[in-house]
Amino acid sequence: MKLSVALAVYNEELTISQCLESIVSIADEIVIVDGGSTDKTVERAKKFTKKIIETDNPAIFHINKQKALDACTGEWILQLDADERVTDALRKEILRTIGSPQGRHGFNIPRKNYFWGHVMKKGGQYPDYVIRLIKRGYGRFPCVSVHEQIVVDGPVGYLQEPMDHISYRTKEDYWKKADAYTTLNAKEMKSKGLVNDVYTWVTYVVLKPLLTFFSLFIRHKGFMDGWYGLIFAYWSALHFPIAYKKYLKMI
């Protein structure tokens, strides 16, 4: 079975090489859609593949992920982000799976999320299943929301071996990504015609932050990750008032 690997990237010179090194041994084809990177992302990607599509960087970055899927020719597609790494055990499981998919059209892959170098074991951060391995023609990104996954037409299974997700290396790295997410959330709020009244203020400044913090830190046992779990839950809660503040500037 031919395996394509699809990535959409933008200014990922610090992560792209390690990601591609982790998958090149089993990839029959690597397709990269670059959203106009201004660093050495494309230069480093060219060491692994010639199939690089250079385009713009849309606010809904899933649009470029879908472009990468559309350009793949393999019977199976593994969609990755540049800050993810495929382990040796996962590579072997992927090959076994596409060789005998048991009627599945897609597969969830668990992720180990790293926060400042710490593997997050709780707080809703593990196993953190994401649909990443799909049979070509049976999965698409809706391209309408910031936190969406691939939608698969047909049965979906689960792999056991996790990939490494080096998501937040530093404080600056976290808030750079959070800035993009909260901006998209604010735009969604505006597009839905959210009424700006006392109820909305209470919802986004008080209720949603509190519920998020307690869900991650207490319900999902983020406290077991110690200081990292506390900071992660607190920063996650701040996404709502930040998005609300941006929304106010848009209306």
C-alpha positions in Angstrom: 0.0 0.0 0.0 1.4 3.4 -1.0 1.6 5.9 1.9 1.5 9.6 1.4 2.4 12.0 4.2 0.7 15.5 4.1 1.8 18.6 6.0 0.7 22.3 5.9 3.4 24.5 7.3 4.3 28.1 8.0 7.6 29.3 9.5 8.5 25.9 10.9 12.3 25.9 10.4 12.8 24.8 14.0 10.6 21.7 13.7 10.2 20.6 10.1 13.4 18.6 9.8 12.8 16.5 12.9 9.2 15.8 11.8 10.2 14.6 8.3 13.1 12.6 9.6 10.7 10.7 11.8 8.5 9.6 8.8 10.7 9.6 5.7 11.6 5.9 6.0 8.0 4.7 5.4 6.7 7.5 3.3 6.3 6.8 -0.5 5.4 10.4 -1.0 5.7 13.6 1.1 3.4 16.5 0.2 4.0 19.9 1.8 1.8 23.0 1.5 3.8 26.1 2.6 1.8 29.2 3.5 4.4 31.7 2.5 7.1 31.0 5.1 9.7 33.8 5.6 12.2 31.6 7.3 14.1 28.4 6.1 11.1 26.1 6.2 11.0 25.4 2.5 14.8 25.1 2.2 14.8 22.4 4.8 11.8 20.7 3.5 13.4 20.3 0.0 15.9 17.9 1.6 13.1 15.5 2.0 10.7 16.1 -0.9 10.2 17.9 -4.2 6.5 18.0 -3.8 6.1 21.4 -2.2 3.2 23.7 -2.9 3.8 27.4 -2.1 0.7 29.4 -1.4 -0.7 32.0 1.1 -1.4 31.5 4.8 -5.2 31.6 5.4 -6.6 32.4 8.8 -8.4 29.0 8.8 -5.1 27.0 8.4 -7.1 23.8 7.8 -7.6 25.1 4.2 -3.9 24.4 3.5 -4.1 21.1 5.3 -6.9 20.1 2.9 -4.8 21.3 -0.1 -2.1 18.9 1.1 -4.6 16.0 1.3 -5.9 16.8 -2.2 -2.4 16.7 -3.7 -1.6 13.2 -2.3 -1.6 10.2 -4.6 -1.1 7.4 -2.1 -3.9 5.0 -1.2 -3.4 6.0 2.5 -2.5 9.4 3.8 -0.9 10.3 7.1 -1.5 13.9 8.0 1.0 15.5 10.3 1.8 18.9 11.9 5.5 20.1 11.8 5.7 19.8 15.6 4.8 16.1 15.7 7.2 13.1 15.6 6.4 9.6 14.6 8.1 7.0 16.8 9.6 3.7 15.6 6.8 1.8 17.3 4.2 3.9 15.6 5.8 3.6 12.2 5.6 -0.2 12.5 2.0 0.0 13.5 1.1 2.3 10.6 2.6 -0.2 8.1 0.7 -3.1 9.7 -2.5 -1.1 9.7 -2.6 0.0 6.1 -1.6 -3.5 5.1 -4.7 -4.9 6.9 -7.1 -2.0 7.7 -10.0 -4.3 8.7 -12.5 -2.3 6.7 -11.6 1.0 8.4 -11.4 4.2 6.4 -9.6 6.2 9.0 -7.7 5.9 12.3 -7.2 7.9 15.4 -3.7 8.2 16.7 -2.9 9.0 20.3 -0.5 11.9 21.1 1.9 12.6 23.9 1.7 16.3 24.4 4.8 18.1 25.6 4.5 21.3 27.6 7.8 23.0 28.3 9.6 19.7 27.9 7.2 17.9 30.3 5.0 15.0 29.0 1.5 15.9 30.0 -0.1 12.7 31.5 -3.4 14.2 32.6 -5.5 17.4 32.1 -7.1 16.0 29.0 -3.8 15.9 27.3 -3.3 12.2 27.0 -4.1 10.1 25.0 -5.5 13.1 23.0 -6.7 11.0 20.0 -6.7 12.8 16.6 -7.7 11.4 13.2 -4.6 11.4 11.2 -4.4 8.2 9.1 -7.1 8.1 6.4 -7.8 6.2 3.2 -7.5 8.7 0.3 -10.9 10.0 -0.8 -12.7 9.2 2.4 -11.6 12.1 4.7 -11.7 15.9 4.5 -11.3 18.9 6.7 -14.5 20.9 7.0 -12.4 24.1 7.0 -14.9 26.1 9.1 -13.6 25.9 12.7 -10.3 26.3 14.6 -10.5 23.0 16.6 -11.8 20.7 13.9 -10.6 17.2 12.9 -10.7 15.3 9.7 -14.2 14.0 9.0 -14.1 10.5 7.7 -16.8 8.9 5.5 -16.9 5.4 7.0 -15.8 3.4 10.0 -12.9 4.8 12.1 -10.4 2.8 14.2 -7.8 3.5 16.8 -4.0 2.9 16.8 -2.3 2.1 20.1 1.2 3.6 19.7 1.3 7.4 20.3 3.1 10.1 18.4 5.1 12.8 20.1 3.7 16.3 20.0 6.3 18.9 20.9 3.6 21.6 21.0 4.8 24.2 23.4 8.5 24.5 23.8 8.5 27.9 25.6 6.1 30.5 27.0 6.5 32.6 23.8 5.7 29.5 21.7 2.5 28.8 23.6 1.2 32.4 23.4 2.1 32.7 19.7 -0.2 29.8 18.9 -2.8 30.9 21.4 -2.9 34.3 19.7 -3.8 32.6 16.4 -6.5 30.4 18.1 -8.1 33.3 20.0 -8.2 35.5 16.9 -10.1 32.7 15.0 -12.4 32.2 17.9 -13.2 35.9 18.0 -14.0 35.8 14.2 -16.3 32.9 14.8 -18.1 34.8 17.5 -18.6 37.7 15.2 -19.7 35.5 12.3 -22.4 34.0 14.5 -23.7 37.4 15.4 -23.0 37.0 19.2 -24.9 39.6 21.1 -22.7 41.7 23.4 -24.6 42.0 26.6 -24.1 41.2 30.3 -24.8 37.5 29.8 -22.1 37.3 27.1 -19.6 39.1 29.3 -20.3 36.7 32.2 -20.1 33.7 30.0 -16.7 34.5 28.4 -15.1 36.3 31.3 -16.3 34.2 34.2 -18.2 31.0 33.4 -16.2 29.5 30.5 -12.8 30.3 32.1 -13.8 28.7 35.4 -15.4 25.7 33.8 -12.3 25.1 31.7 -9.9 25.4 34.6 -11.8 23.1 36.8 -12.4 20.6 34.0 -8.7 20.4 33.1 -7.2 20.7 36.5 -9.8 18.8 38.7 -12.0 16.6 36.5 -9.2 15.5 34.2 -6.7 15.4 37.0 -4.3 18.0 35.7 -3.1 18.5 39.2 -1.2 15.2 38.8 1.1 17.1 36.4 2.0 19.5 39.2 3.0 23.0 38.3 2.8 22.2 34.5 -0.8 21.1 35.0 -1.7 24.2 36.9 -0.2 26.6 34.4 -1.7 24.7 31.4 -5.2 24.8 32.9 -4.9 28.5 33.8 -3.6 29.5 30.4 -6.3 27.4 28.7 -8.9 29.2 30.7 -7.6 32.6 29.6 -8.4 31.9 26.0 -12.0 32.8 26.5 -11.6 36.4 27.9 -8.8 37.0 25.4 -11.0 35.9 22.5 -13.9 38.0 23.9 -11.7 41.1 24.1 -10.7 40.6 20.4 -14.3 40.2 19.5 -15.2 43.5 21.1 -12.6 45.2 18.9 -14.2 43.7 15.8 -17.8 44.8 16.3 
